[in-house]
Amino acid sequence: MMKEKVLIKKNLITKHLKNSKVKIVGYTY
């Protein structure tokens, strides 16, 4: 359960970063 949540979170973060590479500087990941 916890591992799945972590994986989903990582996937969402990577997706978000890929979608907004220009705004990466503003994020604290």
N, C-alpha and C positions, 0 to 999 in steps of 0.2 A: 504493500500500500504506500509506504513512505517513498520507496524507490521509484514507484510509478509517478508519484506526484513530483518528485525532483526531476525526473526525465521530462515530464510534460512542461514543467517550468523552464527547463533548459531549452526545450524545443521552441517554446513561445518567445523566449528572450532572443534566441538566435534568429528566429523568423523576423522579429521586430527589428533587430539590428540590420538584417539584410535588407529589409524594406526601407529603412531610413538610414542608410550609410552616411548621408550628409549630416544628420543630427547626432551622430555617435559622440561627438565631443561633449554634447550636453548631458549625456547619460553617465551614470556612475556604476556601470557593470564591470 
